[in-house]
Structure formats: structure tokens, C-alpha cells
Amino acid sequence: MKNGIHPEYKDATITCACGAVVTTRSTAGDYSVDICSSCHPFYTGKQKLVDSAGRVERFRRKYKGLDLEAMAKKK
């Protein structure tokens, strides 16, 4: 390898929004992420409901009082 052309490879701490901290090495340094393997639904097997701009609440208001299970059985 040539000297002086490669970026510095240093210790880095990656912090997730859930509070998990991972120590690794990186050229980018320390940074934070929104989701990690500790809280991602694919790895945990738990469904995580993320409401974006009130879409879930708007859906619930729209279909309030309707028996959705009965409607699904008709199809």
C-alpha cells in the first residue's frame, strides 16, 4: 500500500435512537443512526408501528364503527 493516500481508520462509536451503542472502526468517526439491529423489526420479530403525519389515526377515524373483519370475509 502506498503511504499517505489512505484515510485514517479510527475507533468509532455508533449510537442508535433506541439507546444502543456499538463500538467499531470507521473512517467517518462517531455518528448516530435512527434504527439498528437491536430495534429493527426484521431482526427482533416485533412489528413497530411508525405513524407518519397522522396516517394511522386518520385511517382509524375513517373506518370507525365498521366491522373490517366481516368485510374481509365477504371477499
C-alpha positions as CSV (number, residue, x, y, z in Angstrom):
1,M,0.0,0.0,0.0
2,K,1.2,3.5,-0.7
3,N,1.8,5.8,2.2
4,G,-0.2,9.0,2.6
5,I,-3.2,8.2,0.3
6,H,-5.5,6.2,2.6
7,P,-7.9,7.9,5.1
8,E,-7.3,7.5,8.8
9,Y,-9.1,4.3,10.1
10,K,-10.0,5.1,13.7
11,D,-12.3,3.9,16.5
12,A,-15.9,5.0,16.1
13,T,-19.0,4.9,18.3
14,I,-22.4,4.4,16.6
15,T,-25.4,5.4,18.7
16,C,-28.9,4.4,17.8
17,A,-32.1,6.3,18.6
18,C,-33.2,3.4,20.9
19,G,-30.1,3.9,23.0
20,A,-27.9,1.0,21.8
21,V,-24.2,1.8,21.4
22,V,-21.9,-0.1,19.1
23,T,-18.1,0.4,19.1
24,T,-16.3,-0.3,15.8
25,R,-13.8,1.2,13.5
26,S,-14.5,3.7,10.7
27,T,-13.1,6.4,8.5
28,A,-16.2,8.5,9.3
29,G,-15.8,8.7,13.1
30,D,-18.6,8.8,15.5
31,Y,-22.2,9.0,14.3
32,S,-25.8,8.2,15.2
33,V,-28.5,6.2,13.4
34,D,-32.3,6.0,13.5
35,I,-32.6,2.2,13.7
36,C,-30.2,-0.6,14.4
37,S,-30.3,-4.4,14.7
38,S,-31.4,-4.2,18.3
39,C,-34.7,-2.4,17.4
40,H,-35.3,-3.2,13.7
41,P,-38.5,-5.3,13.2
42,F,-36.7,-7.7,10.8
43,Y,-34.2,-8.8,13.5
44,T,-36.5,-8.5,16.5
45,G,-39.6,-10.1,15.1
46,K,-41.7,-7.4,16.6
47,Q,-43.8,-5.1,14.5
48,K,-43.1,-1.5,15.2
49,L,-45.8,1.0,14.2
50,V,-44.4,4.3,13.0
51,D,-47.1,6.9,12.5
52,S,-46.1,9.3,9.8
53,A,-48.1,12.6,9.7
54,G,-51.2,11.0,11.5
55,R,-52.0,8.5,8.8
56,V,-52.9,5.7,11.2
57,E,-55.2,8.0,13.2
58,R,-56.8,9.2,10.0
59,F,-57.4,5.6,8.9
60,R,-59.0,4.8,12.3
61,R,-61.3,7.8,12.1
62,K,-62.4,6.9,8.6
63,Y,-63.2,3.3,9.3
64,K,-64.5,3.8,12.9
65,G,-67.6,1.6,13.6
66,L,-67.1,-0.6,10.5
67,D,-66.6,-4.3,11.0
68,L,-63.5,-4.8,8.9
69,E,-63.2,-8.5,9.7
70,A,-66.7,-9.2,8.3
71,M,-65.9,-7.2,5.2
72,A,-62.7,-9.2,4.7
73,K,-64.6,-12.5,4.9
74,K,-67.1,-11.4,2.2
75,K,-64.3,-11.2,-0.4
